[in-house]
């Protein structure tokens, strides 16, 4: 969707000025040369050609008879409707302008008015009728109800920006994690942007976690469309149904499919995390978010070890200390801040 920037609005205004002046008698060859130079810009040309197409449409509109019309004008208009050929119009001695030239001037003025209205339409279409930004602290979660009946829950240390426009609903997950339950509205799709990636839906329930370098999307209900790089039209969208998920590398756009059992999608809203054969590296990243300090895993082999279990989000250190009971690892509190997971010797 094209955003009406101040610079683009100025181009539209300039096009309207050229278009109306070109219909007037004092338009000169110098004016035409100035216009042609301005039209060398493809954006300017596109705007001006749009006006020309609109003028052709206006010429097909039959002007209603007005009380101020003279009998000659009324007869001419009737002749045009009936197909009767009329004599060429001439300027009356009193200086009255024949109807057809007046109609062209009226058409240009009407076109200018429509252009100004289209500028207003651009403003309306790109002006957020509702906007909100939500930020949560390290141990805070929040839920917010939106004007359309949708609901968003925000996890610890997260930031989300929401904007509703007349023809689309737009959110941006700047950091952290959010669960979305989107009210259906086919006329206004709902998008979630994070980095270069985008999730697009009409109505569904899903969870998005943006913890660089990964973006993880899991679907609880309905279907979603995920673009790993929304700036590239050549990259096909991934379509996920309930029970499916995807992990996207935010730097490269590469993605990998994930299972999304229902009890793991937005499980944090109940104050717990459920891991089912989840790689230890991913578990460590989740624990670090809730601890508010880094958790490192030593070695690639250890990072791939599968973990199953449940974490109470307000007591993540307890699960971390219990890891040696589940895996052949040792867990040490680092000399500074953080934790370190290494192979058990």
Order of alpha helices (4+ residues) and beta strands (2+ residues): alpha-alpha-alpha-alpha-alpha-beta-beta-beta-beta-beta-beta-beta-beta-beta-beta-beta-beta-beta-beta-alpha-beta-alpha-beta-alpha-beta-beta
